Amino acid sequence: MSKSNEYNLYQTIKSKLKNVHFTRIESSTQNGIPDVNACKNGSECWLELKCNSAKNLGLSKYQMVWIMNRTKAGGRIFIINRPLSQGAIKIYTGSVVRVSGISDNESPTLVLGPNKFEWSLLDKLLFPSPGS
């Protein structure tokens, strides 16, 4: 996993999703906090960015526990993974995370690319309209 690849993924998402307030999180106080907090029109979510094809999407045990606890409390978490060999961006909801890890055959909630990236679909997934 390359931090520079994750940073590039972050910069791409940030440039494509307009009117979103992003805060990149670098925490040394608590293990497992996702990479990015995002807010738009009063709706907030957390984004864990990965650029790999590793088992469990490369999530650490601390990340899995944080995601499970936040999801249980009603928080919205998304794992955004861009396996470098595929070019597509795969988005999973935090609800796919289990104590035992993520199933290898877990389907992403949304796939962008590899040929056409419809960023509006990601925007709608992260920040659904009220009542949808």
Rosetta constraint file for C-alpha pairs under 8 A:
AtomPair CA 1 CA 5 HARMONIC 7.75 0.50
AtomPair CA 1 CA 50 HARMONIC 7.39 0.50
AtomPair CA 1 CA 51 HARMONIC 6.06 0.50
AtomPair CA 1 CA 52 HARMONIC 5.83 0.50
AtomPair CA 1 CA 58 HARMONIC 7.97 0.50
AtomPair CA 2 CA 6 HARMONIC 6.52 0.50
AtomPair CA 2 CA 51 HARMONIC 7.08 0.50
AtomPair CA 3 CA 7 HARMONIC 6.08 0.50
AtomPair CA 4 CA 8 HARMONIC 6.11 0.50
AtomPair CA 5 CA 9 HARMONIC 6.20 0.50
AtomPair CA 5 CA 51 HARMONIC 6.36 0.50
AtomPair CA 6 CA 10 HARMONIC 6.14 0.50
AtomPair CA 6 CA 49 HARMONIC 6.01 0.50
AtomPair CA 6 CA 50 HARMONIC 6.07 0.50
AtomPair CA 6 CA 51 HARMONIC 6.04 0.50
AtomPair CA 7 CA 11 HARMONIC 6.18 0.50
AtomPair CA 8 CA 12 HARMONIC 6.16 0.50
AtomPair CA 9 CA 13 HARMONIC 6.25 0.50
AtomPair CA 9 CA 49 HARMONIC 7.49 0.50
AtomPair CA 9 CA 82 HARMONIC 7.83 0.50
AtomPair CA 10 CA 14 HARMONIC 6.01 0.50
AtomPair CA 10 CA 49 HARMONIC 7.43 0.50
AtomPair CA 11 CA 15 HARMONIC 6.08 0.50
AtomPair CA 12 CA 16 HARMONIC 6.22 0.50
AtomPair CA 13 CA 17 HARMONIC 6.06 0.50
AtomPair CA 14 CA 18 HARMONIC 7.54 0.50
AtomPair CA 14 CA 20 HARMONIC 7.82 0.50
AtomPair CA 14 CA 22 HARMONIC 7.23 0.50
AtomPair CA 16 CA 119 HARMONIC 6.52 0.50
AtomPair CA 17 CA 119 HARMONIC 6.98 0.50
AtomPair CA 17 CA 120 HARMONIC 7.75 0.50
AtomPair CA 17 CA 123 HARMONIC 6.47 0.50
AtomPair CA 19 CA 40 HARMONIC 6.59 0.50
AtomPair CA 20 CA 38 HARMONIC 6.54 0.50
AtomPair CA 20 CA 39 HARMONIC 5.71 0.50
AtomPair CA 20 CA 40 HARMONIC 4.89 0.50
AtomPair CA 21 CA 38 HARMONIC 5.63 0.50
AtomPair CA 21 CA 39 HARMONIC 5.20 0.50
AtomPair CA 21 CA 40 HARMONIC 6.38 0.50
AtomPair CA 22 CA 36 HARMONIC 6.68 0.50
AtomPair CA 22 CA 37 HARMONIC 5.81 0.50
AtomPair CA 22 CA 38 HARMONIC 4.55 0.50
AtomPair CA 22 CA 39 HARMONIC 6.65 0.50
AtomPair CA 23 CA 36 HARMONIC 5.58 0.50
AtomPair CA 23 CA 37 HARMONIC 5.17 0.50
AtomPair CA 23 CA 38 HARMONIC 6.42 0.50
AtomPair CA 24 CA 35 HARMONIC 5.80 0.50
AtomPair CA 24 CA 36 HARMONIC 4.45 0.50
AtomPair CA 24 CA 37 HARMONIC 6.48 0.50
AtomPair CA 25 CA 33 HARMONIC 7.68 0.50
AtomPair CA 25 CA 34 HARMONIC 7.10 0.50
AtomPair CA 25 CA 35 HARMONIC 5.12 0.50
AtomPair CA 25 CA 36 HARMONIC 5.49 0.50
AtomPair CA 25 CA 37 HARMONIC 7.19 0.50
AtomPair CA 26 CA 35 HARMONIC 6.94 0.50
AtomPair CA 27 CA 31 HARMONIC 7.34 0.50
AtomPair CA 27 CA 33 HARMONIC 7.16 0.50
AtomPair CA 31 CA 62 HARMONIC 5.75 0.50
AtomPair CA 31 CA 63 HARMONIC 7.05 0.50
AtomPair CA 32 CA 60 HARMONIC 7.38 0.50
AtomPair CA 32 CA 61 HARMONIC 7.84 0.50
AtomPair CA 32 CA 62 HARMONIC 4.52 0.50
AtomPair CA 32 CA 63 HARMONIC 3.74 0.50
AtomPair CA 32 CA 64 HARMONIC 7.25 0.50
AtomPair CA 32 CA 65 HARMONIC 7.35 0.50
AtomPair CA 32 CA 66 HARMONIC 5.54 0.50
AtomPair CA 32 CA 67 HARMONIC 7.81 0.50
AtomPair CA 33 CA 63 HARMONIC 6.45 0.50
AtomPair CA 33 CA 66 HARMONIC 6.51 0.50
AtomPair CA 34 CA 46 HARMONIC 6.26 0.50
AtomPair CA 34 CA 47 HARMONIC 5.82 0.50
AtomPair CA 34 CA 48 HARMONIC 4.67 0.50
AtomPair CA 34 CA 49 HARMONIC 7.74 0.50
AtomPair CA 34 CA 63 HARMONIC 7.19 0.50
AtomPair CA 35 CA 46 HARMONIC 7.62 0.50
AtomPair CA 35 CA 47 HARMONIC 6.05 0.50
AtomPair CA 35 CA 48 HARMONIC 5.13 0.50
AtomPair CA 35 CA 49 HARMONIC 6.38 0.50
AtomPair CA 36 CA 46 HARMONIC 5.73 0.50
AtomPair CA 36 CA 47 HARMONIC 5.01 0.50
AtomPair CA 36 CA 48 HARMONIC 6.58 0.50
AtomPair CA 36 CA 49 HARMONIC 7.96 0.50
AtomPair CA 37 CA 44 HARMONIC 7.33 0.50
AtomPair CA 37 CA 45 HARMONIC 5.99 0.50
AtomPair CA 37 CA 46 HARMONIC 4.57 0.50
AtomPair CA 37 CA 47 HARMONIC 6.27 0.50
AtomPair CA 38 CA 44 HARMONIC 5.64 0.50
AtomPair CA 38 CA 45 HARMONIC 5.40 0.50
AtomPair CA 38 CA 46 HARMONIC 6.12 0.50
AtomPair CA 38 CA 47 HARMONIC 7.47 0.50
AtomPair CA 39 CA 43 HARMONIC 5.49 0.50
AtomPair CA 39 CA 44 HARMONIC 4.27 0.50
AtomPair CA 39 CA 45 HARMONIC 6.49 0.50
AtomPair CA 40 CA 44 HARMONIC 6.57 0.50
AtomPair CA 40 CA 127 HARMONIC 6.79 0.50
AtomPair CA 43 CA 127 HARMONIC 6.13 0.50
AtomPair CA 44 CA 76 HARMONIC 7.42 0.50
AtomPair CA 44 CA 127 HARMONIC 7.53 0.50
AtomPair CA 45 CA 75 HARMONIC 7.07 0.50
AtomPair CA 45 CA 76 HARMONIC 4.96 0.50
AtomPair CA 45 CA 77 HARMONIC 5.73 0.50
AtomPair CA 45 CA 78 HARMONIC 7.60 0.50
AtomPair CA 45 CA 126 HARMONIC 6.88 0.50
AtomPair CA 46 CA 76 HARMONIC 6.34 0.50
AtomPair CA 46 CA 77 HARMONIC 4.70 0.50
AtomPair CA 46 CA 78 HARMONIC 6.28 0.50
AtomPair CA 47 CA 77 HARMONIC 5.89 0.50
AtomPair CA 47 CA 78 HARMONIC 5.00 0.50
AtomPair CA 47 CA 79 HARMONIC 5.84 0.50
AtomPair CA 47 CA 80 HARMONIC 6.78 0.50
AtomPair CA 48 CA 77 HARMONIC 7.58 0.50
AtomPair CA 48 CA 78 HARMONIC 6.26 0.50
AtomPair CA 48 CA 79 HARMONIC 4.72 0.50
AtomPair CA 48 CA 80 HARMONIC 6.10 0.50
AtomPair CA 49 CA 79 HARMONIC 6.01 0.50
AtomPair CA 49 CA 80 HARMONIC 5.00 0.50
AtomPair CA 49 CA 81 HARMONIC 6.00 0.50
AtomPair CA 50 CA 57 HARMONIC 7.00 0.50
AtomPair CA 50 CA 58 HARMONIC 7.00 0.50
AtomPair CA 50 CA 79 HARMONIC 7.32 0.50
AtomPair CA 50 CA 80 HARMONIC 6.15 0.50
AtomPair CA 50 CA 81 HARMONIC 4.58 0.50
AtomPair CA 50 CA 82 HARMONIC 6.35 0.50
AtomPair CA 50 CA 83 HARMONIC 7.85 0.50
AtomPair CA 51 CA 81 HARMONIC 5.44 0.50
AtomPair CA 51 CA 82 HARMONIC 4.66 0.50
AtomPair CA 51 CA 83 HARMONIC 5.11 0.50
AtomPair CA 51 CA 84 HARMONIC 6.30 0.50
AtomPair CA 52 CA 57 HARMONIC 6.86 0.50
AtomPair CA 52 CA 58 HARMONIC 6.93 0.50
AtomPair CA 52 CA 81 HARMONIC 6.99 0.50
AtomPair CA 52 CA 82 HARMONIC 6.49 0.50
AtomPair CA 52 CA 83 HARMONIC 4.50 0.50
AtomPair CA 52 CA 84 HARMONIC 6.37 0.50
AtomPair CA 53 CA 57 HARMONIC 6.29 0.50
AtomPair CA 53 CA 58 HARMONIC 7.45 0.50
AtomPair CA 53 CA 83 HARMONIC 5.35 0.50
AtomPair CA 53 CA 84 HARMONIC 7.95 0.50
AtomPair CA 54 CA 58 HARMONIC 4.97 0.50
AtomPair CA 55 CA 102 HARMONIC 7.80 0.50
AtomPair CA 55 CA 104 HARMONIC 7.24 0.50
AtomPair CA 56 CA 101 HARMONIC 5.64 0.50
AtomPair CA 56 CA 102 HARMONIC 4.91 0.50
AtomPair CA 56 CA 103 HARMONIC 7.24 0.50
AtomPair CA 56 CA 104 HARMONIC 7.39 0.50
AtomPair CA 57 CA 81 HARMONIC 7.22 0.50
AtomPair CA 57 CA 102 HARMONIC 7.64 0.50
AtomPair CA 59 CA 63 HARMONIC 5.82 0.50
AtomPair CA 59 CA 64 HARMONIC 6.33 0.50
AtomPair CA 60 CA 64 HARMONIC 6.29 0.50
AtomPair CA 61 CA 65 HARMONIC 6.23 0.50
AtomPair CA 62 CA 66 HARMONIC 6.17 0.50
AtomPair CA 63 CA 67 HARMONIC 6.03 0.50
AtomPair CA 64 CA 68 HARMONIC 6.08 0.50
AtomPair CA 64 CA 97 HARMONIC 6.19 0.50
AtomPair CA 64 CA 98 HARMONIC 7.11 0.50
AtomPair CA 64 CA 99 HARMONIC 7.07 0.50
AtomPair CA 64 CA 101 HARMONIC 7.40 0.50
AtomPair CA 65 CA 69 HARMONIC 6.10 0.50
AtomPair CA 65 CA 99 HARMONIC 7.20 0.50
AtomPair CA 66 CA 70 HARMONIC 6.08 0.50
AtomPair CA 67 CA 71 HARMONIC 5.95 0.50
AtomPair CA 67 CA 77 HARMONIC 6.78 0.50
AtomPair CA 67 CA 94 HARMONIC 6.00 0.50
AtomPair CA 67 CA 97 HARMONIC 7.14 0.50
AtomPair CA 68 CA 72 HARMONIC 6.06 0.50
AtomPair CA 68 CA 94 HARMONIC 6.96 0.50
AtomPair CA 68 CA 95 HARMONIC 7.20 0.50
AtomPair CA 68 CA 97 HARMONIC 6.36 0.50
AtomPair CA 68 CA 98 HARMONIC 6.95 0.50
AtomPair CA 69 CA 73 HARMONIC 6.31 0.50
AtomPair CA 70 CA 74 HARMONIC 6.43 0.50
AtomPair CA 70 CA 75 HARMONIC 5.06 0.50
AtomPair CA 70 CA 76 HARMONIC 7.50 0.50
AtomPair CA 70 CA 77 HARMONIC 7.76 0.50
AtomPair CA 71 CA 75 HARMONIC 4.80 0.50
AtomPair CA 71 CA 76 HARMONIC 6.21 0.50
AtomPair CA 71 CA 77 HARMONIC 6.93 0.50
AtomPair CA 71 CA 94 HARMONIC 6.35 0.50
AtomPair CA 71 CA 95 HARMONIC 6.57 0.50
AtomPair CA 76 CA 93 HARMONIC 7.71 0.50
AtomPair CA 76 CA 94 HARMONIC 7.00 0.50
AtomPair CA 77 CA 93 HARMONIC 6.01 0.50
AtomPair CA 77 CA 94 HARMONIC 4.87 0.50
AtomPair CA 78 CA 91 HARMONIC 6.55 0.50
AtomPair CA 78 CA 92 HARMONIC 5.58 0.50
AtomPair CA 78 CA 93 HARMONIC 4.58 0.50
AtomPair CA 78 CA 94 HARMONIC 5.42 0.50
AtomPair CA 78 CA 126 HARMONIC 7.95 0.50
AtomPair CA 79 CA 91 HARMONIC 5.70 0.50
AtomPair CA 79 CA 92 HARMONIC 5.10 0.50
AtomPair CA 79 CA 93 HARMONIC 6.28 0.50
AtomPair CA 79 CA 94 HARMONIC 6.76 0.50
AtomPair CA 80 CA 89 HARMONIC 6.83 0.50
AtomPair CA 80 CA 90 HARMONIC 5.84 0.50
AtomPair CA 80 CA 91 HARMONIC 4.58 0.50
AtomPair CA 80 CA 92 HARMONIC 6.52 0.50
AtomPair CA 81 CA 89 HARMONIC 5.73 0.50
AtomPair CA 81 CA 90 HARMONIC 5.14 0.50
AtomPair CA 81 CA 91 HARMONIC 6.27 0.50
AtomPair CA 82 CA 86 HARMONIC 7.55 0.50
AtomPair CA 82 CA 87 HARMONIC 6.60 0.50
AtomPair CA 82 CA 88 HARMONIC 6.09 0.50
AtomPair CA 82 CA 89 HARMONIC 4.54 0.50
AtomPair CA 82 CA 90 HARMONIC 6.19 0.50
AtomPair CA 83 CA 87 HARMONIC 6.54 0.50
AtomPair CA 83 CA 88 HARMONIC 7.19 0.50
AtomPair CA 83 CA 89 HARMONIC 7.32 0.50
AtomPair CA 86 CA 114 HARMONIC 7.18 0.50
AtomPair CA 87 CA 113 HARMONIC 6.98 0.50
AtomPair CA 87 CA 114 HARMONIC 5.07 0.50
AtomPair CA 88 CA 111 HARMONIC 6.67 0.50
AtomPair CA 88 CA 112 HARMONIC 5.61 0.50
AtomPair CA 88 CA 113 HARMONIC 4.54 0.50
AtomPair CA 88 CA 114 HARMONIC 4.13 0.50
AtomPair CA 88 CA 115 HARMONIC 7.85 0.50
AtomPair CA 89 CA 111 HARMONIC 5.68 0.50
AtomPair CA 89 CA 112 HARMONIC 5.04 0.50
AtomPair CA 89 CA 113 HARMONIC 6.42 0.50
AtomPair CA 89 CA 114 HARMONIC 7.36 0.50
AtomPair CA 90 CA 108 HARMONIC 5.85 0.50
AtomPair CA 90 CA 109 HARMONIC 7.63 0.50
AtomPair CA 90 CA 110 HARMONIC 6.01 0.50
AtomPair CA 90 CA 111 HARMONIC 4.60 0.50
AtomPair CA 90 CA 112 HARMONIC 6.49 0.50
AtomPair CA 91 CA 108 HARMONIC 5.49 0.50
AtomPair CA 91 CA 109 HARMONIC 5.72 0.50
AtomPair CA 91 CA 110 HARMONIC 5.14 0.50
AtomPair CA 91 CA 111 HARMONIC 6.23 0.50
AtomPair CA 92 CA 96 HARMONIC 7.04 0.50
AtomPair CA 92 CA 107 HARMONIC 7.79 0.50
AtomPair CA 92 CA 108 HARMONIC 4.87 0.50
AtomPair CA 92 CA 109 HARMONIC 5.18 0.50
AtomPair CA 92 CA 110 HARMONIC 7.03 0.50
AtomPair CA 93 CA 108 HARMONIC 7.87 0.50
AtomPair CA 93 CA 109 HARMONIC 6.67 0.50
AtomPair CA 96 CA 102 HARMONIC 6.25 0.50
AtomPair CA 96 CA 106 HARMONIC 7.48 0.50
AtomPair CA 97 CA 101 HARMONIC 5.96 0.50
AtomPair CA 97 CA 102 HARMONIC 5.42 0.50
AtomPair CA 98 CA 102 HARMONIC 6.18 0.50
AtomPair CA 102 CA 106 HARMONIC 6.95 0.50
AtomPair CA 110 CA 122 HARMONIC 7.64 0.50
AtomPair CA 112 CA 116 HARMONIC 6.95 0.50
AtomPair CA 112 CA 117 HARMONIC 4.99 0.50
AtomPair CA 112 CA 118 HARMONIC 6.42 0.50
AtomPair CA 112 CA 119 HARMONIC 7.69 0.50
AtomPair CA 113 CA 117 HARMONIC 4.74 0.50
AtomPair CA 113 CA 118 HARMONIC 7.70 0.50
AtomPair CA 118 CA 122 HARMONIC 7.36 0.50
AtomPair CA 119 CA 123 HARMONIC 6.33 0.50
AtomPair CA 120 CA 124 HARMONIC 6.17 0.50
AtomPair CA 121 CA 125 HARMONIC 6.21 0.50
AtomPair CA 122 CA 126 HARMONIC 6.12 0.50
AtomPair CA 123 CA 127 HARMONIC 5.82 0.50
AtomPair CA 123 CA 128 HARMONIC 7.75 0.50
AtomPair CA 124 CA 128 HARMONIC 4.97 0.50
AtomPair CA 124 CA 129 HARMONIC 7.38 0.50
AtomPair CA 128 CA 132 HARMONIC 6.35 0.50
